[in-house]
Amino acid sequence: MIASVEDFQKLAKDNTANAQKAFGSLSKGLQTIASEIGDYSKKSFEEGSAVLEQLAGAKTLDKVVEIQSDYAKKAYEGFVAQSTKVGELYVDLAKELAKPFEGMMPKAK
């Protein structure tokens, strides 16, 4: 009976340590993602402002269309790249959250 209580206490201690590691990883990962999104938002705003200045200085309708088309293409490519990067950060975060608990799961044969 004593061995069972000691085993239970060890399991509880291990689970607590694993949970603390997972919460630490979660905090760090979410900070990284938030920072990345903030940087992208700032960059996107600056690029949009620059395009508005270019549009204000455009002399012809053809130039306006050209500026807008270039901006739309660059904005789309930037969004796709950023979405991919953030998606990878979420995948990495999920892997980091699972690491402390890997030893608790039985291995598949």
Secondary structure, DSSP 8 states (H G I E B T S, - for coil): -HHHHHHHHHHHHHHHHHHHHHHHHHHHHHHHHHHHHHHHHHHHHHHHHHHHHHHHH--SHHHHHHHHHHHHHHHHHHHHHHHHHHHHHHHHHHHHHHGGGGGGS----
